[in-house]
């Protein structure tokens, strides 16, 4: 079926940068809005940034100005450039995509496996 594969997570010092990527593969007819979420220990998963198929973006206030979401439709890949990282950014980061697997099929949410981002102080 459809899979979202993430990469780019890791350990970084405060003030540093990381770039996450999420590639969609499988039986894909079309991909709609994609987004990045994160879940910190003891907290619910929350939306960080979203990007539509035509490139319209929205950001959570906590990451606005520091994170940049982008996508390459030809590669079915989404990116999250994270700059000026803070310890508060430490969380598991998940990618999400609204994907249809056929012309006459509905659009459903798909999730990546999550990747750990740890920002040390």
C-alpha positions in Angstrom: 0.0 0.0 0.0 1.2 3.5 0.9 4.3 4.1 3.1 5.8 7.3 4.4 9.5 7.0 5.2 11.2 9.6 7.3 14.8 10.5 7.7 17.0 13.2 9.1 16.3 13.0 12.8 19.0 13.0 15.4 20.8 14.8 18.1 21.8 18.4 17.8 22.9 21.2 20.1 20.7 24.2 20.8 21.0 26.7 18.0 21.8 24.1 15.5 19.8 22.8 12.5 18.4 19.7 11.1 16.5 18.8 8.0 13.8 16.1 8.0 12.5 14.4 5.0 9.5 12.2 4.4 9.1 10.3 1.2 5.8 8.7 0.1 5.8 5.5 -1.8 3.5 2.7 -2.9 0.3 2.7 -4.8 -0.3 6.5 -4.9 -2.7 8.2 -7.2 -2.4 11.7 -5.7 -1.1 13.4 -2.6 -2.9 16.3 -1.1 -1.9 18.4 1.9 1.1 17.2 3.8 2.2 18.2 7.2 4.7 17.7 10.0 3.6 16.9 13.6 5.5 16.3 16.7 4.9 14.7 20.1 6.9 15.6 23.1 7.0 13.4 26.2 3.7 13.7 28.1 2.0 15.7 25.4 -0.3 15.0 22.6 0.7 15.1 19.0 0.4 18.5 17.5 0.6 20.1 14.1 3.8 22.0 13.3 3.5 22.9 9.7 1.4 22.0 6.7 1.7 22.5 3.0 -0.8 22.2 0.3 -0.2 20.7 -3.1 0.2 24.2 -4.6 2.6 25.3 -1.8 0.5 27.2 0.6 1.9 26.8 4.0 0.8 27.2 7.6 3.0 27.1 10.7 2.4 26.8 14.4 3.4 29.9 16.3 6.1 28.0 18.2 8.1 27.3 15.0 7.2 30.2 12.8 10.3 31.9 11.5 12.5 29.0 12.5 11.1 26.0 10.5 10.4 25.8 6.8 8.2 23.2 5.2 8.6 22.4 1.6 7.7 19.6 -0.8 8.8 18.2 -4.1 5.7 16.8 -5.8 7.8 15.0 -8.5 9.5 13.1 -5.8 6.5 12.7 -3.5 8.7 14.0 -0.8 8.2 16.6 2.0 10.9 18.4 3.9 11.2 20.3 7.2 14.2 22.6 7.6 14.6 23.3 11.3 16.9 26.1 12.3 17.7 27.8 15.6 16.6 24.6 17.4 15.8 24.8 21.1 15.6 22.1 23.7 11.9 22.6 23.7 11.9 21.2 20.2 12.9 17.8 21.4 10.2 15.4 20.4 9.3 12.6 18.0 8.5 14.1 14.6 5.9 12.6 12.3 5.1 13.3 8.7 1.5 13.1 7.5 0.0 13.1 4.1 -3.4 13.0 2.6 -3.2 10.4 -0.1 -5.6 8.9 -2.6 -4.7 5.5 -4.0 -7.0 5.7 -7.1 -9.2 8.1 -9.1 -12.3 6.7 -7.4 -10.9 6.2 -4.0 -11.2 8.5 -1.1 -8.4 10.5 0.5 -7.0 9.2 3.7 -4.4 10.3 6.2 -1.1 8.3 6.2 1.6 8.6 8.8 5.3 8.1 9.0 6.9 6.0 11.7 8.2 9.0 13.5 11.8 10.1 14.0 13.4 11.3 17.2 14.8 14.9 17.3 16.8 15.7 20.4 18.1 19.2 21.1 20.7 19.4 23.8 21.4 22.5 25.9 
